[in-house]
Amino acid sequence: QVHLVESGGGLVQAGGSLRLSCAASGRTFTSYDMGWFRQAPGKVREFVAYSSRSGVIRYVDSVKGRFTISRDNAKNTVYLQMNSLKPEDTAVYYCARYSGGMYSKVDAYEYWGQGTQVTVSS
């Protein structure tokens, strides 16, 4: 059984920063690619960032240069450092374990965390 637990969300002013963490349990963390998604009220869940076990990293265009995905394999944790936050970044953020297919698609991920709320005030 795989468990993913996100933390680090909160309320921040525009221009501020947050670092999200996703702690994974279960099978060897280093064997899997990981992703971050977000879902704003009334909108579909969208891809944010992807980190492969081989070091490939991808971002959605809207966060490039502001967000950084990283992983600490010794701690079974993946992070999302979010800088220069904007009100449009407000959403519930989810981490997920990749299982196959296009990395930017929701159905490419098998296991999901419960999400952590990020609210950016203007």
Protein Blocks (a to p, Z undefined) as FASTA:
>chain_A
ZZdddehiacddehiacddddddehjdfklpccddddddehiacddfbdcdfkopacddf
klgokaccdddfklopacdddehiafklgccddddddfbdjfkbmklpfbdcebjadddd
ZZ
